[in-house]
Amino acid sequence: MATDYYAMLGVSREASPDEIKRAYRKLARELHPDVNQDPGSQERFKEVTAAYEVLSDPEKRQMYDLGGDPLRASGGGFGPTFDFSDLMDAFFGGGQSRGPRPRMRRGQDALIRMQVDLAEAMFGGTREIQVDTAVRCNPCSGAGTSPGTQPATCPMCKGRGEIQNVQRSFLGQVMTSRPCPQCQGFGTTIPHPCVECSGDGRVRTRATLNVTVPPGVDTGTRIQLAGQGEVGPGGGDPGDLFVEIVQQPHPVFERRGDDLHCTVEVPMTMAALGTSMTLETLDGDETVEIRPGTQPDSVVTLRARGVPRLRGTGRGDLHVHLDVRTPTRLDDDQEQLVRQLARARGEEGAVLRTQQDDDPASGGLFSRLRGAFSGR
């Protein structure tokens, strides 16, 4: 053989296609005229490119191994002819398949938002929603053709889905490929499109769907409805529909994770004497016990009265915050009663509180508590 293509790439005759590609990519990066300014690099680059064209094509490589030279056999002219897309694949690791692309493709996924109230977020339920989507065209069953007709082979690309152009350059005859402009790369045309879908294989419509809301959802939770998205072009399989939950604020309860919080106003007298109240919760009426001597900002916790855990077991808690209210306006009789209570308790003046009042070592609050329990 006059030309040893294996030696040009520096590989053995048993080299695999991946080894040949890696060898060419390495040499092409070193010899490309944009990188290597050596006058001999241009000719060397053309040689290794020609070697890669032969050895990367199974038919041309077999012909070469049997003693022929595919490049010389194809005729003279201006040097070797190679596909420019193969060169790009070698440089940038392409490898995308060429040829006609399928007319039928999977549909896109869709996302909609659905508002729910707190009760529905807690306990779940079933909602009926309406969505504008694309469905398969019934008259043509998604084919896009009028009844009794079929797609025709594209006369421009002969069904290949792409057209090729050969141009002369310093590399030789460079072949470039691009999608066929007449068939948009499908390889076929639809001479008689369906009048209902205009050849797309799908039509727009409004669909009614049932959404099952699991207990414990929160704002941002997404529910996936498989196969309920848009039908793809050419009547392809539908995508998925994702329903994103948006929980509406509640007038009484505030949600924090799986826990609920609410605030109850307690009169000063009831905080001092103690009482009980009926609280209307999302589970029904609950009795809240307010102990005598309740202080401002006290919290009563009702266990397992919060939101069910979406991905677990059990429920959160309901925290009832007690807001002790001091009266701002008293009539004469009320004022006399409060003054009598203050004299009886020895609370006729304010007392400056120090840091030591809460220090156990100083005999402050905790010492007074021990004294109260011991009767001192």
C-alpha positions as CSV (number, residue, x, y, z in Angstrom):
1,M,0.0,0.0,0.0
2,A,1.3,3.4,-0.9
3,T,-0.3,5.1,2.1
4,D,-0.3,3.6,5.7
5,Y,-3.3,5.2,7.3
6,Y,-2.8,3.3,10.6
7,A,0.7,4.7,10.9
8,M,-0.6,8.2,10.2
9,L,-2.8,7.9,13.2
10,G,-0.3,6.0,15.3
11,V,-2.6,3.0,15.9
12,S,-2.3,-0.7,15.3
13,R,-4.3,-2.6,12.6
14,E,-6.4,-4.1,15.4
15,A,-7.4,-0.8,16.9
16,S,-11.0,-0.4,17.9
17,P,-13.2,2.5,16.5
18,D,-12.9,4.3,19.9
19,E,-9.1,4.1,19.8
20,I,-9.0,5.4,16.2
21,K,-11.3,8.3,17.2
22,R,-9.2,9.2,20.3
23,A,-6.0,9.1,18.2
24,Y,-7.4,11.4,15.6
25,R,-8.8,13.8,18.1
26,K,-5.4,14.1,19.8
27,L,-3.6,14.7,16.5
28,A,-6.2,17.1,15.1
29,R,-5.9,19.3,18.2
30,E,-2.1,19.4,17.8
31,L,-2.1,19.9,14.0
32,H,-5.0,22.2,13.4
33,P,-3.8,25.4,11.6
34,D,-5.6,27.6,14.2
35,V,-3.4,26.0,16.9
36,N,-0.2,25.0,15.1
37,Q,1.4,27.7,12.9
38,D,4.1,25.3,11.5
39,P,3.9,25.4,7.7
40,G,3.9,21.7,7.5
41,S,1.1,21.2,9.9
42,Q,-1.6,22.0,7.3
43,E,-0.5,19.2,5.0
44,R,-0.1,16.8,8.0
45,F,-3.6,17.8,9.2
46,K,-5.0,16.9,5.8
47,E,-3.3,13.5,5.9
48,V,-4.5,12.5,9.3
49,T,-8.0,13.7,8.4
50,A,-8.0,11.5,5.3
51,A,-6.7,8.6,7.4
52,Y,-9.5,9.1,9.9
53,E,-12.1,9.2,7.1
54,V,-11.1,5.8,5.9
55,L,-10.5,4.0,9.2
56,S,-13.7,5.4,10.9
57,D,-15.9,4.0,8.1
58,P,-16.3,0.2,8.4
59,E,-16.8,-0.2,4.7
60,K,-13.9,2.0,3.7
61,R,-11.7,0.3,6.3
62,Q,-12.6,-3.1,5.0
63,M,-11.7,-2.0,1.5
64,Y,-8.4,-0.6,2.7
65,D,-7.5,-3.7,4.7
66,L,-8.1,-5.8,1.5
67,G,-5.6,-3.7,-0.4
68,G,-7.6,-0.9,-1.9
69,D,-7.6,2.8,-1.2
70,P,-11.2,4.2,-1.0
71,L,-10.0,7.8,-1.4
72,R,-8.1,7.1,-4.6
73,A,-10.8,4.8,-5.9
74,S,-13.4,7.6,-5.6
75,G,-11.6,9.6,-8.2
76,G,-9.1,12.5,-8.3
77,G,-10.0,16.2,-8.2
78,F,-9.0,18.3,-5.3
79,G,-8.0,15.6,-2.7
80,P,-10.0,13.5,-0.3
81,T,-13.7,14.1,0.4
82,F,-15.0,13.8,3.9
83,D,-18.1,14.6,5.9
84,F,-17.6,17.8,7.9
85,S,-20.0,16.5,10.6
86,D,-17.5,13.6,11.2
87,L,-14.8,16.1,11.7
88,M,-16.9,18.0,14.3
89,D,-17.7,14.7,16.0
90,A,-14.1,13.9,16.2
91,F,-13.2,17.3,17.7
92,F,-16.1,17.7,20.1
93,G,-17.2,14.1,20.8
94,G,-20.4,14.3,18.9
95,G,-21.8,10.9,17.7
96,Q,-25.4,12.1,17.1
97,S,-27.2,9.9,14.7
98,R,-28.2,11.4,11.4
99,G,-31.0,10.6,9.0
100,P,-34.7,11.4,9.0
101,R,-36.0,12.3,12.5
102,P,-39.3,10.7,13.6
103,R,-42.4,12.7,13.0
104,M,-44.0,11.2,16.2
105,R,-42.4,12.5,19.4
106,R,-43.3,12.5,23.1
107,G,-45.3,15.5,24.3
108,Q,-44.1,18.1,26.8
109,D,-44.7,18.0,30.5
110,A,-47.1,20.6,31.9
111,L,-47.3,22.4,35.2
112,I,-50.4,24.0,36.7
113,R,-51.0,25.5,40.2
114,M,-54.0,24.6,42.4
115,Q,-55.1,26.5,45.4
116,V,-56.4,24.5,48.5
117,D,-57.5,25.6,51.9
118,L,-56.0,24.4,55.1
119,A,-58.6,21.7,55.8
120,E,-58.0,20.2,52.3
121,A,-54.2,20.4,52.8
122,M,-54.5,18.6,56.2
123,F,-57.0,15.8,55.3
124,G,-56.6,15.5,51.5
125,G,-59.4,14.9,49.1
126,T,-60.3,14.8,45.4
127,R,-60.5,17.8,43.2
128,E,-61.8,18.2,39.7
129,I,-59.8,20.6,37.5
130,Q,-59.9,21.7,33.9
131,V,-56.8,22.1,31.8
132,D,-56.2,23.4,28.2
133,T,-54.0,20.7,26.6
134,A,-53.2,19.0,23.3
135,V,-54.9,15.6,22.6
136,R,-54.5,13.2,19.7
137,C,-56.5,14.1,16.6
138,N,-59.4,11.7,16.2
139,P,-60.0,12.0,12.4
140,C,-56.4,11.1,11.5
141,S,-55.5,9.1,14.7
142,G,-52.4,11.3,15.1
143,A,-51.0,10.6,11.6
144,G,-51.7,14.1,10.3
145,T,-52.9,12.9,6.9
146,S,-56.3,13.1,5.4
147,P,-58.3,9.8,5.4
148,G,-57.1,7.4,2.7
149,T,-53.8,9.2,2.1
150,Q,-50.2,8.5,3.2
151,P,-47.0,10.6,3.7
152,A,-44.9,10.9,0.6
153,T,-41.1,10.5,0.3
154,C,-39.5,14.0,0.2
155,P,-38.4,14.7,-3.4
156,M,-35.6,16.9,-2.3
157,C,-33.7,14.7,0.1
158,K,-35.1,11.3,-1.2
159,G,-36.2,10.3,2.3
160,R,-32.8,10.9,4.0
161,G,-34.1,13.9,6.0
162,E,-30.9,15.9,5.2
163,I,-29.1,17.4,2.3
164,Q,-25.4,17.5,1.7
165,N,-23.2,20.1,0.1
166,V,-19.6,19.6,-1.1
167,Q,-17.3,22.6,-0.9
168,R,-13.6,23.0,-1.6
169,S,-11.3,24.2,1.1
170,F,-7.7,23.8,2.1
171,L,-8.7,20.6,3.8
172,G,-10.0,19.1,0.5
173,Q,-13.5,18.6,-0.5
174,V,-15.6,19.2,2.7
175,M,-19.1,17.7,2.8
176,T,-21.6,19.5,5.1
177,S,-25.0,18.2,6.1
178,R,-28.1,20.1,7.2
179,P,-31.8,19.2,7.7
180,C,-33.8,19.2,4.5
181,P,-35.7,22.5,4.2
182,Q,-38.6,21.0,2.4
183,C,-39.5,18.2,4.9
184,Q,-37.8,19.8,8.0
185,G,-35.7,16.7,8.4
186,F,-38.6,14.1,8.5
187,G,-37.7,12.5,5.2
188,T,-41.4,12.6,4.2
189,T,-44.0,15.3,3.4
190,I,-47.8,15.3,3.9
191,P,-49.3,16.3,0.6
192,H,-52.9,16.1,2.0
193,P,-52.8,17.1,5.6
194,C,-55.8,16.4,7.9
195,V,-58.2,19.4,7.9
196,E,-58.8,19.0,11.7
197,C,-55.1,19.2,12.9
198,S,-53.4,20.7,9.8
199,G,-51.0,17.8,9.8
200,D,-49.8,18.1,13.4
201,G,-51.6,15.0,14.6
202,R,-53.0,16.8,17.6
203,V,-55.6,19.4,18.5
204,R,-56.1,21.8,21.4
205,T,-59.0,21.1,23.8
206,R,-60.1,21.6,27.4
207,A,-60.0,18.4,29.5
208,T,-61.4,17.6,32.9
209,L,-59.2,15.7,35.3
210,N,-59.5,14.4,38.8
211,V,-56.7,15.2,41.2
212,T,-56.2,13.2,44.4
213,V,-54.7,15.4,47.1
214,P,-52.9,13.4,49.8
215,P,-53.1,14.5,53.4
216,G,-50.3,16.8,54.6
217,V,-49.5,18.6,51.4
218,D,-48.1,22.2,51.6
219,T,-47.3,25.0,49.3
220,G,-44.8,23.8,46.7
221,T,-45.8,20.1,46.9
222,R,-46.2,18.7,43.4
223,I,-48.6,15.9,42.4
224,Q,-47.6,14.0,39.3
225,L,-50.3,12.8,36.9
226,A,-48.5,10.4,34.6
227,G,-49.5,10.6,31.0
228,Q,-51.9,13.5,31.5
229,G,-49.7,16.1,29.8
230,E,-49.8,17.2,26.2
231,V,-49.9,14.7,23.4
232,G,-46.7,15.0,21.3
233,P,-46.4,16.0,17.6
234,G,-47.5,13.3,15.2
235,G,-49.8,11.8,17.9
236,G,-46.8,10.9,20.1
237,D,-47.1,9.7,23.7
238,P,-48.3,12.4,26.1
239,G,-46.1,13.9,28.7
240,D,-46.9,14.2,32.4
241,L,-48.9,16.8,34.2
242,F,-47.6,18.3,37.5
243,V,-50.1,20.0,39.9
244,E,-48.3,22.3,42.3
245,I,-50.2,23.0,45.6
246,V,-50.7,26.6,46.8
247,Q,-52.2,26.6,50.4
248,Q,-54.4,29.5,51.2
249,P,-54.0,31.4,54.5
250,H,-56.5,30.4,57.3
251,P,-58.2,33.2,59.3
252,V,-57.5,31.5,62.7
253,F,-54.7,28.9,62.4
254,E,-51.2,29.5,61.1
255,R,-49.2,26.6,59.7
256,R,-45.5,26.1,60.5
257,G,-44.4,22.8,59.0
258,D,-46.6,20.1,60.5
259,D,-47.7,22.2,63.5
260,L,-50.6,24.6,63.8
261,H,-50.6,27.8,65.9
262,C,-53.4,30.0,67.1
263,T,-53.9,32.8,69.7
264,V,-56.6,33.0,72.3
265,E,-57.3,36.2,74.3
266,V,-57.6,35.5,78.0
267,P,-59.0,38.2,80.4
268,M,-56.7,39.1,83.3
269,T,-59.2,37.8,85.9
270,M,-59.6,34.4,84.1
271,A,-55.8,34.1,83.8
272,A,-55.6,34.6,87.6
273,L,-58.5,32.4,88.5
274,G,-58.2,29.8,85.8
275,T,-60.9,28.6,83.4
276,S,-61.6,26.4,80.5
277,M,-62.8,27.2,77.0
278,T,-64.1,25.4,73.9
279,L,-61.9,25.8,70.8
280,E,-63.3,25.1,67.4
281,T,-60.4,23.3,65.6
282,L,-60.3,21.6,62.2
283,D,-60.9,18.3,64.0
284,G,-63.9,19.5,65.9
285,D,-64.4,21.1,69.3
286,E,-61.5,20.8,71.8
287,T,-61.4,21.9,75.4
288,V,-58.5,24.1,76.4
289,E,-57.7,24.2,80.1
290,I,-56.3,27.6,81.4
291,R,-54.7,27.0,84.7
292,P,-54.9,29.6,87.6
293,G,-52.1,32.1,87.5
294,T,-51.5,31.8,83.7
295,Q,-48.9,34.3,82.6
296,P,-48.7,36.2,79.3
297,D,-47.3,34.4,76.4
298,S,-48.1,31.0,77.9
299,V,-48.8,28.1,75.4
300,V,-51.1,25.2,75.7
301,T,-50.2,22.3,73.4
302,L,-52.8,19.9,72.0
303,R,-50.9,16.8,70.9
304,A,-51.6,15.3,67.5
305,R,-54.0,18.0,66.4
306,G,-51.7,19.4,63.7
307,V,-51.1,18.5,60.1
308,P,-50.5,14.8,59.1
309,R,-47.0,14.2,58.0
310,L,-46.9,13.8,54.2
311,R,-44.0,11.3,54.1
312,G,-44.3,9.8,57.5
313,T,-46.6,8.7,60.2
314,G,-48.4,10.7,62.9
315,R,-49.4,14.4,63.0
316,G,-48.0,17.6,64.3
317,D,-49.3,19.5,67.3
318,L,-51.7,22.4,67.8
319,H,-50.1,25.2,69.9
320,V,-52.6,27.6,71.6
321,H,-50.9,30.9,72.5
322,L,-52.6,32.6,75.5
323,D,-52.7,36.4,75.2
324,V,-53.5,37.7,78.7
325,R,-55.3,41.0,78.3
326,T,-55.0,43.7,81.0
327,P,-58.0,46.1,81.0
328,T,-57.3,49.6,80.0
329,R,-60.5,51.3,81.2
330,L,-62.2,50.7,84.6
331,D,-65.3,52.3,86.1
332,D,-65.2,53.5,89.7
333,D,-66.5,50.2,91.2
334,Q,-64.1,48.1,89.2
335,E,-61.2,50.4,90.2
336,Q,-62.1,50.1,93.9
337,L,-62.2,46.3,93.7
338,V,-58.8,46.1,91.9
339,R,-57.3,48.4,94.6
340,Q,-58.7,46.3,97.4
341,L,-57.1,43.2,95.7
342,A,-53.8,45.0,95.4
343,R,-53.8,46.0,99.1
344,A,-54.7,42.5,100.1
345,R,-51.8,41.1,98.0
346,G,-49.3,43.8,99.0
347,E,-49.0,44.9,95.4
348,E,-49.5,48.6,95.8
349,G,-46.2,49.6,94.1
350,A,-43.9,48.4,91.4
351,V,-40.6,46.6,92.2
352,L,-37.4,46.9,90.3
353,R,-36.3,43.5,89.0
354,T,-32.6,42.6,89.2
355,Q,-30.6,39.9,87.4
356,Q,-30.2,38.0,90.6
357,D,-33.9,37.5,90.8
358,D,-33.6,34.6,88.3
359,D,-30.3,33.3,89.6
360,P,-30.7,30.0,91.6
361,A,-27.4,30.6,93.5
362,S,-28.6,34.0,94.8
363,G,-31.7,32.7,96.4
364,G,-33.9,34.4,93.8
365,L,-36.8,33.0,91.9
366,F,-36.1,29.3,92.5
367,S,-35.4,29.8,96.2
368,R,-38.8,31.6,96.5
369,L,-40.4,28.7,94.7
370,R,-38.9,26.2,97.1
371,G,-40.0,28.4,100.0
372,A,-43.5,28.4,98.6
373,F,-43.7,24.6,98.4
374,S,-42.1,24.2,101.9
375,G,-44.5,26.7,103.4
376,R,-41.8,29.3,104.3
